Amino acid sequence: MTDIEDKLSRVLAGAADQVPERARIRLSAAVRARRRPRRAPAALLAAAAVVVVAGGAGTAVRALGPPAVKQPAVSATDAQGPTPQPPPAPEEKPPPIERVWPGALHKLPAKLPDGRAYYPQSLLDDRTMLVMTGRSDGARQFLWTYDLEGGGPRRIAEIPTRNSTLYAEGVTAGGGDVVWWASYKESGRQRVARIWTVPVGGGTPRKVADVPLEDIMRKGHIGKLEVVGRDVVFSLESGGVYRVPLRGGEPRAVPGAEGRYLLRWPWVGLHLDRDNPRIQGNVTNLVVFAKLFNVETGARRDAVVKPEEKFVRCGIDRCYGQSLPTGAGPRNFVRDRDGSRERVLPPEIQLGDDPGLERFYKRAPVTGGVFLYDLVTGTSADLGVRGKKMGITPLPDGGFDRLMAYRVGKRMYVVDLAAIR
């Protein structure tokens, strides 16, 4: 077990001991129910799953999606816009998303014309979505583009699966190329994570590189991929950031990123803040990506973290989490990395679900449903998600990027968060 995994195991065990049996069952169910094709690194997914509870229960876990192409997160300076307003009271149900942000929502059939289920991966531009088929039915896997304005799907390529032990993971795109990786084990050879690429316009997938995998139970696979210029950059779940030319070659370690993880190029950091003494002395305090390092300029961005804060998850520009002040109940918060512009988040915010563009948070009140809350305007919208399984309401897919996609009945709801002003 790695140092990170050991700490996370103790964190989760400690959190479980603080909640009643019913809550522990619900947390376990939440972890199973919210696994998605857009997969997160194992250590980071576990970190995002930490629950800070009050009154006996709470859950938070999701898989982080790949970044949207050429869509950086909204910065602390760019996102000021209107003065943030207090969110509506938890018992208030906001209007449906089609009324609140009609220009951001696309309603599509939940299956392709031939009946195949598809899985949104990222937005290539304002009207084109990258999707994958063949994940849940064991069929051949394909990549497609989907025209959100009524043009329908267009097949890009079939994903090679011979000797593959995992589905294609980390699917993303940039500069006109799609990249992904999958685990392969050929007889008599070492297991590898193979990185592939194919032009967005279509063609035959081409191998970029093989990344040797030593002990996947301890060291994991590839954690995240990005296309940067004519290179692929990636980090390993065990730590370390690498880059390799799209044309093919040997991966090279990125100087200054040893033991770190890719958040969004060129920013790298640690899943756990090992330099924070609170982590060493009290593992129930979890700080994720508090310290970032720019591998291109050498700049650092260290976040303000207060002693009473039990869970803090940072993006490029903002941090959010929950504090437990002495003698008081839990308080959800968000603020800029430098500690400025702190504000309160509603209590039903899903803390383990990363906010889209570091701005849009999901609310899941006990009364049911899932709402999307805009930090900048204070506006909320009902996403139309209904129903529970084992007491858990499924959260729509999302992440720090601009794409949020989820199924409602026989329709796929695709929300372009970058279209919300």
C-alpha positions in Angstrom: 0.0 0.0 0.0 1.4 3.4 -0.9 1.7 6.3 1.5 -1.2 8.0 -0.1 -3.4 4.9 -0.1 -2.5 4.2 3.6 -3.5 7.7 4.6 -6.7 7.6 2.6 -7.6 4.2 4.1 -7.2 5.6 7.6 -9.1 8.7 6.7 -12.1 6.7 5.3 -12.0 4.3 8.2 -12.0 7.1 10.7 -14.8 8.8 8.9 -16.8 5.6 8.9 -16.4 5.1 12.6 -18.0 8.5 13.2 -21.3 7.7 11.5 -24.0 5.2 12.3 -24.3 1.9 10.5 -27.0 3.1 8.1 -24.7 5.9 6.9 -21.8 3.6 6.4 -24.0 1.4 4.2 -25.2 4.4 2.2 -21.6 5.6 1.7 -20.6 2.2 0.4 -23.6 2.1 -2.0 -22.7 5.6 -3.2 -19.2 4.6 -4.1 -20.6 1.7 -6.2 -23.5 3.6 -7.7 -21.5 6.6 -8.9 -18.7 4.8 -10.8 -18.7 6.2 -14.3 -16.9 5.6 -17.6 -15.1 8.9 -17.2 -12.7 7.5 -14.7 -10.6 9.2 -12.0 -7.2 8.2 -10.7 -7.7 5.8 -7.9 -6.0 7.8 -5.2 -7.7 11.0 -6.3 -11.1 9.4 -6.5 -10.7 8.1 -2.9 -9.6 11.5 -1.8 -12.7 13.1 -3.3 -14.8 10.6 -1.5 -14.0 11.8 2.0 -17.1 12.6 4.0 -17.3 15.3 6.7 -20.4 14.5 8.6 -22.7 16.3 11.0 -25.8 14.9 12.5 -24.7 11.4 11.5 -24.5 11.2 7.7 -23.3 12.6 4.4 -21.7 11.3 1.2 -19.6 12.6 -1.5 -17.8 10.8 -4.4 -17.5 11.0 -8.1 -15.2 10.4 -11.0 -13.4 13.3 -12.4 -13.8 13.9 -16.1 -11.2 14.9 -18.6 -10.7 18.6 -19.3 -12.6 20.2 -22.2 -10.5 21.2 -25.1 -9.3 24.8 -24.9 -11.6 25.7 -22.1 -9.6 26.7 -19.0 -11.4 26.9 -15.7 -12.9 30.3 -14.9 -10.3 32.2 -13.0 -10.8 34.1 -9.8 -10.4 37.4 -11.6 -12.5 36.5 -14.7 -15.4 35.0 -12.8 -16.4 38.0 -10.7 -19.3 39.1 -12.9 -22.3 39.9 -10.8 -21.9 39.9 -7.0 -22.4 36.4 -5.7 -25.8 36.1 -4.1 -26.9 33.8 -1.2 -28.2 30.5 -2.5 -31.9 29.7 -2.1 -33.1 28.0 1.1 -32.6 24.2 1.0 -36.4 23.6 1.0 -36.9 25.7 -2.1 -37.1 23.9 -5.4 -35.6 26.0 -8.2 -37.1 26.2 -11.8 -36.0 23.5 -14.3 -32.7 24.0 -16.1 -34.5 24.4 -19.5 -36.1 27.6 -18.1 -33.0 28.9 -16.2 -30.3 28.3 -18.8 -32.0 27.2 -22.0 -29.0 28.1 -24.2 -26.7 25.7 -22.3 -28.9 22.6 -22.5 -29.1 20.1 -25.3 -31.6 17.3 -25.1 -30.6 14.3 -27.2 -31.8 10.7 -27.6 -30.1 8.6 -25.0 -29.0 6.1 -27.6 -27.6 6.3 -31.1 -29.9 5.6 -34.1 -28.7 2.0 -34.2 -29.7 1.5 -30.5 -26.3 1.6 -29.0 -25.8 3.4 -25.6 -23.1 6.1 -25.7 -21.0 7.8 -23.1 -20.1 11.5 -23.4 -16.4 12.2 -22.9 -15.8 15.9 -23.6 -16.9 18.9 -25.7 -14.7 19.6 -28.7 -16.3 22.9 -29.4 -19.6 24.7 -28.9 -21.6 22.2 -30.9 -19.6 19.0 -31.0 -19.3 16.3 -28.3 -16.9 13.4 -28.2 -18.6 10.1 -27.2 -17.7 6.5 -26.8 -19.8 3.3 -27.3 -19.3 -0.3 -26.2 -18.6 0.2 -22.5 -21.5 -1.5 -20.9 -22.5 -4.2 -23.3 -19.2 -5.9 -23.9 -19.4 -5.0 -27.6 -16.7 -3.5 -29.8 -15.7 0.0 -28.7 -15.9 3.0 -31.0 -15.3 6.7 -30.8 -17.8 9.2 -32.3 -18.4 12.9 -32.6 -22.0 14.0 -31.9 -23.4 17.2 -33.4 -25.4 18.8 -30.7 -27.3 21.0 -33.2 -29.1 18.1 -34.8 -26.4 16.6 -37.1 -26.3 13.3 -35.1 -23.3 11.0 -34.6 -20.3 10.4 -36.9 -18.0 7.5 -36.2 -14.3 8.4 -35.8 -12.6 5.0 -35.2 -12.8 1.6 -33.6 -10.8 1.3 -30.4 -8.2 -1.6 -30.5 -9.1 -4.1 -27.8 -6.9 -7.1 -28.6 -5.1 -8.2 -25.4 -6.7 -5.2 -23.6 -7.6 -5.8 -20.0 -9.5 -2.5 -19.5 -11.8 -0.4 -21.5 -10.4 2.8 -23.1 -9.8 5.3 -20.3 -8.9 9.0 -20.1 -10.5 9.8 -23.5 -9.8 13.5 -24.4 -8.8 15.6 -27.3 -6.8 18.7 -28.4 -5.4 20.2 -31.5 -7.5 18.0 -33.8 -6.4 14.7 -32.2 -8.1 12.3 -29.8 -6.1 10.4 -27.2 -6.8 7.7 -24.7 -5.1 4.8 -22.9 -5.9 1.2 -22.1 -4.1 -1.6 -20.2 -2.7 -4.5 -22.2 -1.1 -7.8 -21.1 0.4 -10.0 -23.8 1.6 -13.5 -23.0 5.2 -13.5 -21.7 5.4 -9.7 -21.6 5.1 -7.0 -19.0 1.7 -5.3 -18.6 1.6 -1.8 -20.1 -0.7 1.2 -20.3 -0.8 1.9 -24.1 -1.5 5.4 -25.2 -3.4 5.8 -28.5 -4.3 8.6 -30.8 -6.5 9.2 -33.9 -7.4 12.4 -35.7 -10.8 13.8 -34.8 -11.7 13.6 -38.5 -11.4 9.8 -38.4 -8.8 7.2 -39.3 -6.9 4.3 -37.9 -5.8 4.5 -34.3 -2.0 4.7 -33.9 0.1 3.8 -30.8 1.8 6.7 -29.2 3.7 4.9 -26.4 3.7 2.0 -24.0 4.1 2.8 -20.3 5.3 -0.1 -18.3 3.1 -1.1 -15.3 4.8 -2.8 -12.4 2.3 -3.4 -9.6 -1.1 -2.0 -10.5 -2.6 -2.9 -7.1 0.0 -0.6 -5.4 1.0 1.8 -8.1 -2.1 2.0 -10.3 -2.3 3.0 -14.0 -2.2 6.3 -15.8 -4.1 8.9 -13.9 -4.8 11.7 -16.4 -4.0 12.6 -20.1 -3.9 15.9 -21.9 -2.9 17.0 -25.4 -0.4 19.9 -25.1 0.7 21.2 -28.5 2.0 18.1 -30.4 2.7 16.2 -27.2 0.7 14.0 -24.8 1.2 14.8 -21.1 0.1 12.4 -18.4 0.5 11.6 -14.8 0.7 8.2 -13.1 -1.6 7.2 -10.2 1.6 6.5 -8.2 2.9 10.0 -9.0 5.1 11.6 -11.6 4.2 13.6 -14.7 5.5 12.7 -18.2 5.2 13.8 -21.8 5.7 12.0 -25.1 5.3 13.3 -28.7 2.0 12.5 -30.5 4.1 11.0 -33.3 5.4 8.4 -30.9 8.4 7.9 -28.7 9.6 7.3 -25.2 7.8 9.1 -22.4 10.1 11.7 -20.7 9.7 12.8 -17.0 8.7 16.4 -16.7 11.3 18.2 -14.6 10.0 19.5 -11.3 7.0 17.2 -11.3 8.5 14.2 -9.6 6.0 12.5 -7.3 3.3 15.0 -8.4 0.0 14.7 -10.3 -1.4 16.6 -13.2 -4.3 18.8 -12.3 -4.4 20.9 -15.6 -1.3 21.6 -17.6 1.0 23.2 -16.7 -0.1 23.0 -13.0 0.9 19.9 -11.0 0.5 19.1 -7.3 0.0 16.5 -4.7 -3.3 14.7 -4.0 -2.5 15.0 -0.3 -0.6 17.9 1.2 2.3 15.9 2.8 3.9 19.2 4.0 0.9 20.0 6.1 1.6 18.8 9.7 -2.2 18.4 10.3 -2.1 15.5 7.8 0.7 13.8 9.8 -0.9 14.3 13.2 -4.6 14.0 12.4 -5.4 12.2 9.2 -9.1 13.2 9.4 -8.0 16.5 8.0 -7.7 16.1 4.2 -6.2 18.7 1.9 -6.1 18.0 -1.8 -4.0 20.0 -4.3 -3.4 22.9 -1.9 0.0 23.5 -3.3 0.5 23.8 -7.1 3.6 24.1 -9.1 3.8 25.4 -12.7 6.2 23.2 -14.6 6.7 25.8 -17.4 7.4 28.9 -15.4 8.3 27.6 -11.9 5.6 29.6 -10.3 3.9 28.3 -7.1 0.3 28.7 -6.0 -0.2 27.8 -2.3 -3.7 27.9 -1.0 -4.8 29.3 2.4 -6.0 26.4 4.6 -7.3 27.0 8.1 -6.8 24.7 11.1 -10.6 23.9 11.6 -11.0 22.8 8.0 -11.5 19.0 7.8 -11.8 18.7 4.0 -10.4 21.1 1.4 -10.3 20.4 -2.4 -8.6 23.0 -4.6 -8.7 23.7 -8.3 -6.5 26.1 -10.2 -8.2 29.2 -8.8 -10.5 28.3 -5.9 -10.7 25.9 -3.0 -13.9 24.5 -1.5 -14.6 22.3 1.5 -16.0 22.0 5.0 -14.9 23.3 8.3 -15.8 22.2 11.8 -15.3 25.2 14.1 -15.0 24.4 17.8 -18.5 24.3 19.4 -20.3 24.8 16.1 -21.8 22.7 13.3 -20.2 22.1 9.9 -19.8 24.9 7.5 -19.3 24.5 3.7 -17.2 27.2 2.1 -15.5 28.3 -1.1 -12.9 31.0 -1.6 -10.0 32.0 -3.8 -6.7 30.3 -3.3 -5.2 33.4 -1.6 -8.0 33.3 1.0 -10.0 36.2 -0.4 -13.7 36.3 -1.4 -14.7 33.5 1.0 -18.4 32.7 1.0 -20.7 30.1 2.5 -22.0 27.2 0.4 -25.4 25.6 1.1 -25.3 22.6 3.4 -26.6 20.1 0.8 -23.7 20.9 -1.6 -22.0 17.6 -2.7 -18.5 18.3 -1.5 -16.8 15.4 -3.3 -18.2 16.4 -6.7 -15.8 18.9 -8.3 -17.5 22.1 -9.5 -17.7 22.6 -13.2 -15.4 25.5 -14.3 -14.8 25.9 -10.5 -18.2 27.7 -10.5 -21.1 25.2 -10.7 -21.9 23.0 -7.7 -24.5 20.3 -7.4 -27.0 20.4 -4.5 -28.8 17.2 -3.4 -31.3 18.1 -0.7 -32.8 15.3 1.4 -36.2 16.1 -0.2 -35.0 14.6 -3.4 -33.7 15.8 -6.8 -30.4 17.3 -7.8 -30.0 21.1 -8.4 -27.1 23.0 -10.0 -25.9 26.0 -8.2 -24.0 28.9 -9.8 -21.6 30.4 -7.4 -21.3 33.7 -9.4 -24.9 34.6 -9.7 -26.4 32.6 -6.8 -28.9 31.0 -9.3 -30.0 27.4 -9.0 -31.7 25.1 -11.5 -33.4 21.7 -11.2 -31.6 19.2 -13.3 -34.6 16.9 -13.6 -32.9 13.9 -11.9 -35.3 11.8 -10.0 -35.4 8.4 -8.2 -33.1 6.8 -5.7 -31.3 3.5 -5.5 -30.5 2.2 -2.0 -31.3 5.7 -0.7 -28.8 7.3 -3.1 -29.7 9.9 -5.7 -27.4 9.5 -8.7 -25.4 12.6 -9.5 -25.0 13.8 -13.1 -21.6 13.3 -14.6 -19.3 16.3 -14.4 -16.0 17.6 -13.2 -13.9 20.7 -13.5 -14.5 20.9 -17.2 -17.4 22.5 -19.2 -19.3 19.3 -19.9 -22.1 17.9 -17.7 -24.1 15.0 -19.1 -26.7 12.8 -17.6 -29.7 10.7 -18.6 -33.3 11.5 -17.9 -35.6 8.8 -19.1 -35.0 8.2 -22.8 -33.1 11.5 -23.2 -29.5 12.5 -22.7 -29.2 15.9 -21.1 -26.0 17.6 -22.2 -25.1 20.9 -20.4 -22.4 23.2 -21.8 -21.4 25.1 -18.7 -19.3 27.5 -20.7 -22.5 28.8 -22.4 -23.9 30.1 -19.1 -23.2 33.7 -18.6 
